[in-house]
Amino acid sequence: MAVQDTQKQLAAIWAQVLGVKTVGPDGNFFALGGHSLLGVKLIGAIQEKMELGDELKLSDLFEFPTLAAFAEHVGSLAAPSKEFGQI
């Protein structure tokens, strides 16, 4: 999945969880009203909708708080590992 597609899908999930109309690439989860409990809800929704399992952690949201950075991180989790190759 391309980073832009990932970002678009994540933007919709972020907007739903945060209760806002839209989230742009520079949108910061915490500046938009997010907090740790909403973060848990967000991570759960992303894991379910994007089938990431336990690879995505709440700490990732603190490390990558903007939509663009978070989408890039999620894209790297979903991509085949260079070390192990594609299964």
C-alpha distance (Angstrom), angle and dihedral (degrees) to the residues before:
residue distance angle dihedral
M1 . . .
A2 3.80 . .
V3 3.80 118.9 .
Q4 3.83 90.6 -116.3
D5 3.81 91.2 53.8
T6 3.78 90.3 47.6
Q7 3.80 90.6 48.3
K8 3.81 92.1 49.6
Q9 3.81 91.9 49.8
L10 3.80 92.1 46.3
A11 3.82 92.1 47.3
A12 3.79 89.9 59.2
I13 3.81 91.9 49.2
W14 3.81 92.4 46.2
A15 3.82 91.5 49.4
Q16 3.79 91.5 50.1
V17 3.81 94.7 48.2
L18 3.81 93.6 43.1
G19 3.81 94.2 43.6
V20 3.82 94.1 -125.7
K21 3.82 130.2 128.4
T22 3.79 98.8 -122.1
V23 3.78 141.3 -4.6
G24 3.79 120.0 -148.4
P25 3.80 126.3 -151.8
D26 3.81 92.3 -95.2
G27 3.81 92.5 46.8
N28 3.79 110.7 128.8
F29 3.80 113.6 -145.0
F30 3.80 93.1 -141.9
A31 3.82 96.0 42.3
L32 3.82 88.1 53.3
G33 3.80 90.7 58.9
G34 3.78 100.3 -85.8
H35 3.79 122.2 145.4
S36 3.78 135.8 174.3
L37 3.82 95.9 -80.7
L38 3.81 91.7 50.7
G39 3.78 86.6 45.4
V40 3.80 90.5 59.1
K41 3.81 89.3 49.9
L42 3.81 90.8 47.7
I43 3.80 94.6 49.9
G44 3.81 90.5 48.7
A45 3.80 91.9 50.5
I46 3.81 92.2 48.2
Q47 3.80 92.5 47.0
E48 3.79 90.0 51.8
K49 3.81 99.2 42.7
M50 3.79 97.1 40.0
E51 3.81 96.8 35.5
L52 3.79 94.5 -127.2
G53 3.78 97.5 142.7
D54 3.79 116.1 -163.5
E55 3.81 95.0 -25.0
L56 3.80 91.9 95.6
K57 3.81 115.4 70.5
L58 3.79 134.3 -170.3
S59 3.81 88.1 -118.7
D60 3.83 87.9 63.9
L61 3.80 88.7 65.9
F62 3.81 90.9 54.6
E63 3.81 90.7 47.9
F64 3.83 94.2 45.3
P65 3.84 105.7 29.0
T66 3.83 97.9 161.4
L67 3.78 120.9 79.4
A68 3.82 94.0 -123.2
A69 3.81 94.4 50.6
F70 3.80 92.2 42.7
A71 3.82 91.7 49.4
E72 3.79 90.9 51.1
H73 3.80 89.7 50.6
V74 3.81 92.7 48.1
G75 3.80 89.1 48.4
S76 3.79 90.1 54.4
L77 3.81 90.3 51.8
A78 3.78 91.8 51.0
A79 3.82 94.5 46.0
P80 3.80 120.3 91.8
S81 3.76 112.2 -93.9
K82 3.81 114.1 -106.0
E83 3.78 89.2 -146.7
F84 3.78 96.0 53.9
G85 3.80 102.2 21.0
Q86 3.76 126.3 -142.3
I87 3.77 120.3 -37.5
